[in-house]
């Protein structure tokens, strides 16, 4: 069965800051998912040992499609949680976010939300530098439990991008 890319209508939400724990890495776009998979497994194992559960995320700190992507696999937590040498606490900043839920190809979901932000006359919280696009907060929340549906193209993923203050 071929998965189709679908997205919900984008919305804007005021959000409070949210805590998470994560493992950050830099990797080229090509092969990114292969590099992230062991980190996701490591984080799940650590979280299970700590008795933590919640929504897993993929945070995009810097996007450079030709160079290195600066990414973080994470787990949202109710409050600040101390990690270890690999797992570090983090905060998703408060503010206005544009978001949508997509299923299928991630690039289609990201393009749809970025195009919508532009068409609405809004600006994403991003600074372009020689190292890539630095986002104030851009992340995916995995709404589908991968233990229930392991095929990423069939998972519901909420993409959120903080708008410029």
C-alpha positions in Angstrom: 0.0 0.0 0.0 1.4 3.4 -1.0 1.1 6.1 1.6 -0.3 9.4 0.5 0.9 12.7 2.0 -1.9 14.6 3.8 -2.0 17.6 6.0 -4.6 19.3 8.2 -5.4 22.9 7.9 -2.7 25.0 9.6 -3.5 26.8 12.9 -1.9 29.4 15.1 -1.6 28.7 18.8 -0.3 30.6 21.8 1.8 28.1 23.7 3.5 28.1 27.1 7.1 26.9 27.4 7.4 23.1 27.4 10.2 21.1 29.0 11.8 18.1 27.3 14.9 15.9 27.5 16.9 15.1 24.4 20.0 14.0 22.6 21.4 16.5 20.1 23.4 15.7 17.1 24.7 17.1 13.8 24.3 15.0 10.6 24.0 15.6 6.9 20.4 15.7 5.5 21.3 12.6 3.4 21.2 9.7 5.8 19.6 11.8 8.6 17.0 9.2 9.6 19.6 6.4 9.8 21.7 8.6 12.1 18.6 9.5 14.3 17.2 6.0 14.7 19.8 4.8 17.2 19.5 8.0 19.2 15.7 7.6 19.3 16.2 4.0 20.6 18.8 5.2 23.2 16.4 7.9 24.4 13.5 5.5 24.7 15.6 3.0 26.6 16.8 5.8 29.0 13.2 7.2 29.4 11.9 3.7 30.2 14.6 3.2 32.8 13.7 6.6 34.4 9.9 5.8 34.3 9.2 8.6 31.9 6.6 8.6 29.1 5.1 11.2 26.9 5.3 12.6 23.4 8.5 12.1 21.5 9.8 15.0 19.3 12.4 15.8 16.7 13.6 19.4 17.1 15.3 21.1 14.1 17.7 23.7 15.6 19.6 24.4 12.3 18.5 23.3 8.9 21.2 23.2 6.1 20.1 20.8 3.4 23.7 20.9 1.8 25.7 20.9 5.1 25.0 19.7 8.6 21.6 19.5 10.1 21.6 20.3 13.9 18.8 18.1 15.3 17.6 16.8 18.6 15.5 13.7 19.4 13.5 14.4 22.5 10.7 13.5 24.9 8.4 16.2 26.3 8.2 16.2 30.1 5.8 17.8 32.6 8.7 19.7 34.2 12.5 20.0 34.1 14.2 16.6 34.2 17.9 16.2 34.7 19.4 13.9 32.2 22.9 12.4 32.0 26.0 13.0 29.9 24.0 12.2 26.7 20.4 13.1 27.6 20.1 16.9 28.3 17.1 19.0 29.5 15.7 21.5 27.1 12.9 24.0 26.7 10.6 24.7 23.8 10.0 28.5 24.2 6.7 30.1 24.7 5.1 32.1 22.0 2.9 31.9 18.9 3.3 28.8 16.8 1.9 27.8 13.4 1.3 24.1 13.2 -0.4 21.3 11.3 -0.6 17.6 11.4 0.7 15.6 8.5 1.0 12.0 7.5 3.3 10.8 4.7 6.2 12.7 3.4 7.8 15.0 5.9 9.1 17.4 3.2 5.5 17.9 1.9 4.3 18.7 5.4 7.1 21.1 6.1 6.6 22.8 2.7 2.9 23.1 3.2 3.3 24.8 6.6 6.1 27.2 5.5 4.1 28.1 2.4 1.0 28.8 4.5 3.0 31.0 7.0 4.2 33.0 4.0 0.8 33.2 2.3 -0.7 34.5 5.6 1.9 37.3 5.8 3.5 35.8 8.8 7.2 35.2 9.6 8.8 32.1 11.1 11.3 32.7 13.9 14.3 31.9 11.8 17.7 33.6 11.2 19.6 32.6 8.0 23.4 32.3 8.5 26.2 30.7 6.5 25.7 27.6 8.8 22.0 27.3 7.8 18.6 28.4 9.0 18.6 28.8 12.8 15.0 28.3 14.2 13.8 29.7 17.5 11.7 26.5 17.7 10.8 24.1 14.9 9.9 20.6 15.8 7.8 17.5 15.1 5.7 15.8 17.7 5.1 12.1 17.1 1.4 11.6 17.8 1.4 7.9 16.7 3.2 5.5 19.0 5.9 3.8 16.8 5.4 0.6 18.8 1.8 0.5 17.3 2.7 1.8 13.8 6.4 1.5 12.9 6.1 2.9 9.4 6.9 6.6 9.6 4.8 7.3 6.4 1.7 6.1 8.2 2.3 8.0 11.5 0.5 11.3 12.4 3.1 14.0 13.1 2.4 17.5 14.3 4.8 20.0 12.9 5.2 23.2 14.9 7.1 26.4 14.0 7.5 29.3 16.3 6.5 32.6 14.6 8.7 35.7 14.9 7.9 37.7 18.0 
